[in-house]
Amino acid sequence: MRDLVAGMKYLVGGQKWVGRHGRWWGFGMLPALLTLAGYAVALVFLGGWSKDLADWATPFADHWSSPWQGLLRDALAAIAFGGGLLLSLLTFTAVTLLVGQPFYEALSAKVDETEGGAPTPPESPLWRELVIAVRDSASVLVRVAAFGVVLFACGFIPVIGQTVVPALGFLVSGFFLTVELVAVALQRRGVPQRERIRLLRARLGLALGFGTPLILAFLVPLVTVLAMPGAVAGATLLARDLALDPVRDAAPADEQEQEQESATEPGSRPAAGNSHTTP
């Protein structure tokens, strides 16, 4: 429960941080605004062409009598537009993070700078960082889709499908939204995606307390635009908690055991009465 509350505090703390640094709030909104404009144009085109798409997909209905032909094609056009709208809601945050990678990297670095103890970023070209971001986002989408299939199937269970399953859906989405948002700060600390997920699973309450309220707010794209800079700032604050010692925390357990074993080997520790290690 303490971690759950702490996650919410990081979410609020990130919004407060951008509130105190108004220039960075406006700077962080630019990627979300660009993505929103692109999605709006795509949905307008989809709405305009959905009827033609339905006509093209149903040549067998050309000779159907009224009203069956119109009902079928109108239903397909509505399904096509609704599917596009749903896809835009599911992918908006991931695409915004990809579009805004340089913006959010700068914002996250500024948060680290103001809070102290900023890490030295790895020396890698921007194109490589973008490739890693695309790969990690695709991996997250695949995981979310896999959970979505399972939850969709469970949705047909009476009572549970209408109560527990939707709640689980929001929790799963909130967890993976946190995974995506902390990626900006943890990637700069050299923590790969697999270890980011492991760290967040170990602090599940923290991840859910941060991501679940955010996923509910992000159902409204305009709120996403306004809240995204604060979400990145809050995720950076959360990442600082997760990775107080990023190298040590990110190392797999077997590597840590090997380090402990090597530290106890006779030649690796000083002899009794000698404060220096034997060369």
MOKA-V584753 format. One record per pair of residues at least 12 apart in sequence whose C-alpha atoms are under 6 Angstrom apart, sorted by the first residue. I is the first residue (numbers start at 1). GAP is how many residues later the second one is. D is the distance in Angstrom with one decimal. If there is no record, write none. Layout:
# MOKA-V584753
[[I;GAP;D] [I;GAP;D]]
This chain:
# MOKA-V584753
[[3;202;4.9] [3;203;4.5] [4;201;4.4] [4;202;4.9] [4;205;4.4] [7;199;4.4] [7;202;4.3] [7;203;4.3] [8;201;5.0] [8;202;5.0] [10;224;5.1] [11;199;5.6] [11;223;5.1] [13;221;5.9] [14;216;4.5] [14;217;6.0] [14;219;4.6] [14;220;3.6] [15;215;4.1] [18;212;5.6] [25;204;5.7] [28;201;4.7] [29;196;5.8] [31;65;6.0] [31;68;6.0] [31;69;4.8] [32;64;5.5] [32;193;5.0] [35;61;5.8] [50;27;4.8] [51;26;5.2] [54;19;5.3] [54;22;5.7] [54;23;5.5] [108;125;6.0] [108;128;5.9] [121;67;5.1] [171;41;5.8] [174;34;5.9] [174;37;4.0] [174;38;4.0] [174;41;5.6] [175;32;5.6] [175;33;5.4] [175;36;5.7] [177;34;5.8] [178;29;5.9] [178;33;5.1] [181;54;5.8] [182;53;5.0] [182;57;5.9] [185;51;5.4] [195;55;5.7]]
